[in-house]
Amino acid sequence: MKKKIRIAMIVILSAIVWLSIALMVVIKGNEYIEQNIPIDHIHRTICIDYIIPVGKECGFSIDIDGPEKYVSNINISTGSMDAEPIFTASGTNTTINTGKLVVNDQDIYISFDHDLDDGDTIIDEGEQIKYTVNMYSDNYQLIKRILCGLAVIAALPLIALVIYSINKNYENGYDERQLKAQGVAYMNAFFVTLFTAIVLGMVSMIMDDLPLTIYESSLITFMIGFATFVISADVKDAYFGFRKKRLPLAIVFGIVGIISLIVAVIGFANGLAGRSKYISVMVVDAVCFIAVSTEMIIKTIRDKKKEALEDEES
């Protein structure tokens, strides 16, 4: 297999795997929301806007955690915040299950309205109610299964191609300096990965409720280690198979990083700060990909300048 075709296939398959995983993270973020709403007066309404279509039907499980003297009134409407609610309920420190609601692919608005319970008249400054909203939808489940299938289907030939490329490169021969550089890069990546895992574990112990799942912590740790290895190896011209085809890969890494950053910024701008764990994963991934892309572009420019000076001297 020609080297250019092999590189193109690796890049395409990598993009499919990464975009599938990124979309699954985004979908997961839309299924789960935490909102801490301060109570600064008796009635306060906060609306959550689900923009991504969820199919014909979906349901919600809403946990209410706050002072006993406040009753939360929950209204769910579709199409417009002012539309007639399709579901209403009230409760204090409880879990409300809506069952399946007919939404017909429309935007969904959930509003929370607080009332003082009978017999209570005082509102204490600084009090707040925490709402945890879990959404379930057959449409989301179908999309996640399709994305998971795409990731698996693309990952299998990707692994085979990467292994083949690595063996091919060794057959063509790395010089002693490059082999040493790869060893140093592996060591750097190992210690950075180890340090990241330890830090995340310590933060989890200190905070008791680190808002990251095992998968998300693993993904962050892997991405930081991956970026460390690529940058350390590429600086010494020892990154597998891409020593002379650095710019196309740099562009792909840059595009993936920018997309990840845009997704995180849009999520934060839309008031999804409560989903900080998903935004944090996307930001870390974006920073890692952009850092790798920047290093590769700088390396390409320096190599071209070096070649130009050598040509002039000769």
C-alpha positions in Angstrom: 0.0 0.0 0.0 1.4 3.4 -1.0 2.4 5.7 1.9 0.2 8.6 0.8 -2.9 6.3 0.6 -2.0 4.8 4.0 -1.7 8.2 5.6 -4.9 9.4 4.1 -6.8 6.4 5.4 -5.4 6.7 8.9 -6.4 10.4 9.0 -9.9 9.7 7.7 -10.5 6.8 10.0 -9.1 8.8 13.0 -11.5 11.7 12.2 -14.5 9.3 12.0 -13.6 7.7 15.4 -13.0 11.1 17.1 -16.0 12.8 15.7 -18.2 9.9 16.7 -16.9 10.0 20.2 -17.3 13.8 20.4 -20.9 13.6 19.2 -21.6 10.9 21.8 -20.2 13.1 24.5 -22.4 16.0 23.3 -25.5 13.8 23.3 -24.7 12.6 26.8 -24.4 16.2 27.9 -27.9 16.9 26.6 -29.3 14.0 28.5 -28.1 15.2 31.9 -28.2 18.7 33.4 -27.5 20.1 36.9 -28.8 23.6 37.8 -28.2 25.3 41.1 -30.8 28.1 41.3 -30.4 30.8 43.9 -33.7 31.9 45.6 -33.6 35.7 45.7 -37.4 36.1 45.7 -40.5 34.0 46.0 -41.1 33.3 42.3 -38.1 32.7 40.0 -38.3 31.0 36.7 -35.3 29.4 35.0 -35.7 27.8 31.6 -33.6 25.1 29.9 -33.8 25.0 26.2 -33.1 21.7 24.5 -32.2 22.6 20.9 -31.1 19.2 19.6 -34.2 17.2 18.3 -35.0 14.4 20.6 -37.5 12.5 18.4 -41.3 12.2 18.7 -41.2 11.3 22.3 -38.9 11.8 25.3 -39.1 11.7 29.1 -37.5 13.3 32.1 -36.5 12.3 35.6 -36.1 15.5 37.7 -34.4 15.4 41.2 -35.2 18.4 43.5 -32.8 19.1 46.4 -33.4 22.2 48.5 -34.8 23.6 51.7 -38.0 21.9 52.8 -39.9 25.2 53.0 -39.8 25.7 49.3 -42.1 24.0 46.8 -40.9 23.7 43.2 -43.5 24.0 40.5 -42.2 22.4 37.3 -43.7 23.2 33.8 -42.5 21.6 30.5 -43.6 23.1 27.2 -42.6 22.6 23.6 -42.0 25.0 20.7 -42.1 28.1 22.8 -41.5 29.1 26.5 -45.0 30.7 26.5 -46.8 27.7 25.0 -49.3 25.6 27.0 -47.4 23.2 29.2 -47.5 19.5 28.3 -46.5 18.5 31.8 -46.8 20.1 35.2 -45.8 18.9 38.7 -44.9 20.2 42.2 -42.7 18.8 44.9 -40.1 19.4 47.7 -36.9 17.3 47.9 -38.3 14.5 45.6 -37.8 12.9 42.2 -40.4 13.7 39.5 -40.8 11.3 36.6 -42.7 12.6 33.6 -43.1 9.4 31.7 -43.1 9.6 27.9 -44.0 13.0 26.6 -45.0 13.8 23.0 -42.7 16.5 21.8 -42.6 15.9 18.0 -39.0 17.1 17.5 -39.6 20.5 18.9 -37.5 22.6 21.3 -38.3 21.7 24.9 -38.5 24.3 27.7 -38.4 23.3 31.4 -39.3 26.0 33.9 -38.9 26.0 37.7 -41.1 28.2 39.9 -40.5 28.4 43.6 -43.2 29.0 46.3 -42.9 29.1 50.0 -44.6 26.2 51.7 -47.7 26.9 53.9 -46.7 28.5 57.2 -43.3 29.8 56.1 -42.8 33.4 55.3 -39.1 34.1 55.5 -36.6 33.8 52.6 -33.0 33.3 53.8 -30.3 35.0 51.8 -28.0 32.6 49.9 -30.4 29.7 49.8 -30.7 27.7 46.5 -32.3 24.7 45.0 -30.4 22.1 43.0 -32.2 20.5 40.1 -30.8 17.4 38.3 -32.5 16.7 35.0 -32.1 13.4 33.3 -33.6 13.0 29.8 -34.3 9.7 28.0 -35.2 9.4 24.3 -35.4 6.5 21.9 -34.1 8.9 19.2 -31.0 9.6 21.3 -30.4 6.0 22.0 -30.6 5.2 18.3 -28.1 8.0 17.4 -25.7 6.8 20.1 -25.8 3.2 18.8 -25.1 4.3 15.3 -22.2 6.5 16.4 -20.8 3.7 18.6 -21.1 1.3 15.6 -19.2 3.8 13.4 -16.5 4.3 16.0 -16.0 0.5 16.3 -16.1 -0.1 12.6 -13.5 2.7 11.9 -11.3 1.8 14.9 -10.6 -1.8 13.8 -9.0 -1.0 10.4 -7.4 2.1 12.0 -5.6 0.0 14.6 -4.5 -2.5 11.8 -3.2 0.4 9.6 -1.3 2.1 12.5 0.4 -1.2 13.4 1.2 -1.8 9.8 2.6 1.7 9.4 4.8 1.4 12.5 6.2 -1.9 11.3 6.7 -0.5 7.8 8.6 2.5 9.2 10.9 0.3 11.2 11.5 -1.8 8.1 12.5 1.4 6.2 14.7 2.2 9.2 14.8 4.9 11.8 18.3 6.1 12.6 19.7 5.8 16.1 19.0 9.4 16.9 15.3 9.0 16.0 14.9 5.7 17.9 16.4 7.5 21.0 14.0 10.4 20.5 11.0 8.0 20.4 12.1 6.4 23.6 12.4 9.8 25.3 9.0 10.8 23.9 7.4 7.6 25.3 9.0 8.3 28.7 7.8 11.9 28.7 4.3 10.7 27.8 4.3 8.0 30.5 5.3 10.4 33.3 2.8 13.1 32.2 0.0 10.5 31.9 0.9 9.1 35.3 1.0 12.6 36.9 -2.4 13.5 35.3 -4.0 10.3 36.6 -2.6 10.9 40.1 -3.8 14.6 40.1 -7.3 13.6 38.9 -7.5 10.9 41.6 -6.3 13.4 44.3 -8.8 16.0 43.2 -11.6 13.3 43.3 -10.6 12.4 46.9 -10.5 16.1 48.0 -13.8 17.1 46.3 -15.6 13.8 47.1 -17.8 14.4 44.0 -15.4 15.1 41.1 -17.8 15.7 38.2 -16.0 13.2 35.9 -16.8 9.6 35.1 -14.1 7.0 34.8 -14.4 7.2 31.0 -14.1 11.0 31.0 -11.1 11.0 33.4 -9.4 8.3 31.2 -10.1 10.3 28.0 -8.5 13.4 29.5 -5.5 11.4 30.8 -5.0 9.7 27.4 -5.3 13.0 25.4 -2.7 14.8 27.6 -0.3 11.8 27.3 -0.9 11.5 23.5 -0.2 15.2 23.0 3.0 15.0 25.0 4.2 12.0 23.0 3.4 13.5 19.6 5.0 16.9 20.4 8.1 15.3 22.0 8.7 12.9 19.1 7.9 15.3 16.3 10.3 17.9 17.5 13.1 15.4 16.9 11.6 14.2 13.5 10.7 10.8 15.1 6.8 10.8 15.0 5.7 7.5 13.3 5.2 7.8 9.6 4.6 11.5 9.4 8.1 13.0 9.3 7.7 14.3 5.7 3.9 14.6 5.6 3.4 16.7 8.7 1.3 19.6 7.4 -1.9 17.6 6.3 -2.0 15.9 9.7 -1.4 19.3 11.4 -4.4 20.7 9.6 -6.6 17.7 10.6 -5.5 18.0 14.2 -6.2 21.8 14.1 -9.7 21.3 12.6 -10.6 18.7 15.3 -9.3 20.9 18.0 -11.2 24.0 16.8 -14.4 21.9 16.4 -14.0 20.7 20.0 -13.4 24.2 21.2 -16.5 25.6 19.4 -18.7 22.8 20.9 -17.5 23.7 24.4 -17.9 27.5 23.8 -21.4 27.0 22.4 -22.4 24.8 25.3 -21.1 27.4 27.8 -22.8 30.3 26.0 -26.1 28.4 26.0 -26.1 28.3 29.8 -24.8 24.7 30.0 -22.2 25.5 32.6 -23.9 23.0 34.9 -22.6 20.3 32.6 -19.0 21.4 33.4 -17.7 17.8 33.1 -18.6 17.5 29.4 -17.3 21.0 28.7 -14.1 20.3 30.6 -13.5 17.1 28.5 -14.1 19.1 25.2 -11.8 21.9 26.3 -8.9 19.6 27.3 -9.3 17.7 24.0 -9.3 21.0 22.1 -6.2 22.3 23.8 -4.3 19.0 23.2 -5.2 18.9 19.5 -4.5 22.6 18.9 -1.2 22.3 20.7 -0.1 19.3 18.6 -1.3 21.1 15.4 0.6 24.3 16.4 3.8 22.4 17.0 3.6 20.6 13.7 3.0 23.8 11.8 5.9 25.5 13.5 8.1 22.5 12.9 7.1 22.5 9.2 7.9 26.2 8.8 11.3 25.8 10.5 12.2 22.8 8.4 11.4 24.7 5.2 13.5 27.6 6.3 16.4 25.3 7.2 16.1 23.6 3.8 16.1 27.0 2.0 19.3 28.1 3.9 21.0 24.8 3.1 20.1 25.2 -0.6 21.5 28.8 -0.6 24.7 27.7 1.0 25.2 24.8 -1.4 
